[in-house]
Amino acid sequence: MNNPELELPDPINLPGKTRIYTPCDWFMYNRPIVMEYFKREIYGRAPNERFETKYEDRKKVKNLLDEQTTIKEVRIFFKRKHIEKYIDLLILLPKRLLDNPVPLFLGLNFCGNHSILRDPNITLSEKWFST
């Protein structure tokens, strides 16, 4: 099977072959172009309209990972007009920090939260996936 050649934009030259000479030039001229590619092709754009949101605590399991971690599962609902969708958020919190606000890293996955950590306490996704 032949793969067509992938044509990527030149990271140094702007469209029209204007050359970038300094990091400042790149940030000022080329970075917005690269960010637009990401918005269009990878992440998508944030909607302009507001969504109604609600949160549902689904599960909390303490003393996992050598009794050092608590996992929380939260379902976040997004509603606009008559359409409602949801995402399931898996939160792993260090046990010693449960009483204080802590920063979190959020990462998207397309295989369900059960694919992040092999633990029977994590709910198997209700969505369909192909691997």
C-alpha positions as CSV (number, residue, x, y, z in Angstrom):
1,M,0.0,0.0,0.0
2,N,1.5,3.4,-1.0
3,N,1.3,6.2,1.4
4,P,1.0,9.7,-0.1
5,E,3.7,12.1,0.9
6,L,2.7,14.3,3.8
7,E,3.4,17.9,3.1
8,L,4.1,19.8,6.3
9,P,4.5,23.6,6.6
10,D,8.0,24.8,6.8
11,P,8.6,25.8,10.5
12,I,11.2,28.5,9.5
13,N,9.7,30.1,6.4
14,L,6.3,31.8,6.4
15,P,3.8,31.1,3.6
16,G,5.1,33.0,0.6
17,K,8.7,32.0,1.5
18,T,9.4,34.9,3.8
19,R,12.2,33.7,6.0
20,I,12.2,33.8,9.8
21,Y,15.5,35.0,11.2
22,T,15.0,35.4,14.9
23,P,13.0,33.7,17.7
24,C,11.1,37.0,18.1
25,D,10.1,36.9,14.4
26,W,8.9,33.3,14.8
27,F,6.8,34.1,17.9
28,M,5.4,37.2,16.2
29,Y,4.7,35.8,12.7
30,N,4.8,32.0,12.5
31,R,3.5,31.0,15.9
32,P,0.0,32.3,15.1
33,I,0.0,30.2,11.9
34,V,1.0,27.1,13.8
35,M,-1.6,27.7,16.5
36,E,-4.3,28.1,13.9
37,Y,-3.3,24.7,12.4
38,F,-3.7,23.2,15.9
39,K,-7.1,24.8,16.4
40,R,-8.3,23.7,13.0
41,E,-6.8,20.2,12.7
42,I,-6.1,18.9,16.3
43,Y,-8.0,20.5,19.2
44,G,-10.8,22.4,17.6
45,R,-12.1,25.8,18.6
46,A,-13.9,26.6,21.7
47,P,-17.5,27.4,21.0
48,N,-18.6,31.0,21.2
49,E,-21.9,30.1,22.9
50,R,-22.2,29.4,26.6
51,F,-23.2,25.9,27.8
52,E,-25.2,25.0,30.8
53,T,-23.0,22.8,33.0
54,K,-23.6,20.5,35.9
55,Y,-21.4,18.1,37.8
56,E,-22.2,14.7,39.2
57,D,-19.9,12.9,41.7
58,R,-19.9,9.3,40.6
59,K,-17.4,7.5,42.7
60,K,-14.7,8.1,45.3
61,V,-12.3,5.3,46.3
62,K,-9.6,5.9,49.0
63,N,-6.3,4.1,49.7
64,L,-5.3,3.1,46.2
65,L,-1.7,2.8,44.9
66,D,-0.1,1.6,48.1
67,E,-2.7,3.5,50.1
68,Q,-1.3,6.9,48.9
69,T,-4.0,7.9,46.5
70,T,-7.7,8.7,46.3
71,I,-9.5,8.5,43.0
72,K,-12.6,10.5,42.2
73,E,-14.8,10.1,39.2
74,V,-16.9,13.1,38.2
75,R,-19.3,13.3,35.2
76,I,-19.5,16.8,33.7
77,F,-22.6,17.5,31.7
78,F,-22.8,20.2,28.9
79,K,-26.1,21.3,27.7
80,R,-27.1,23.8,25.0
81,K,-30.7,24.1,23.8
82,H,-32.0,20.5,23.8
83,I,-28.6,18.7,23.3
84,E,-26.8,17.4,26.4
85,K,-23.4,15.6,26.3
86,Y,-21.0,14.6,29.0
87,I,-17.4,13.7,29.7
88,D,-16.1,11.5,32.6
89,L,-13.3,13.0,34.6
90,L,-10.9,10.8,36.5
91,I,-9.0,12.6,39.3
92,L,-6.1,11.0,41.2
93,L,-5.3,12.9,44.4
94,P,-2.4,12.3,46.7
95,K,-3.8,11.2,50.1
96,R,-1.8,13.7,52.1
97,L,-3.3,16.7,50.1
98,L,-7.0,15.8,50.3
99,D,-7.8,18.7,52.6
100,N,-6.1,21.4,50.6
101,P,-6.6,22.7,47.1
102,V,-4.0,21.4,44.7
103,P,-3.2,21.9,41.1
104,L,-4.2,19.2,38.6
105,F,-3.0,18.1,35.2
106,L,-5.8,17.4,32.8
107,G,-5.3,15.1,29.9
108,L,-7.6,14.0,27.2
109,N,-7.8,10.3,26.3
110,F,-9.9,8.6,23.7
111,C,-9.9,5.1,25.2
112,G,-11.8,5.7,28.5
113,N,-10.5,6.4,32.0
114,H,-10.1,2.7,32.6
115,S,-7.2,2.7,30.1
116,I,-5.2,5.2,32.2
117,L,-4.7,3.0,35.2
118,R,-5.3,-0.7,35.5
119,D,-7.5,-0.8,38.6
120,P,-10.9,-2.5,39.0
121,N,-12.1,0.4,40.9
122,I,-12.1,2.7,37.8
123,T,-15.4,2.5,36.0
124,L,-15.4,0.9,32.6
125,S,-16.5,3.5,30.0
126,E,-20.0,3.3,28.6
127,K,-18.7,4.7,25.3
128,W,-17.6,2.5,22.4
129,F,-13.9,2.6,21.3
130,S,-11.8,0.9,18.7
131,T,-8.2,0.2,19.6
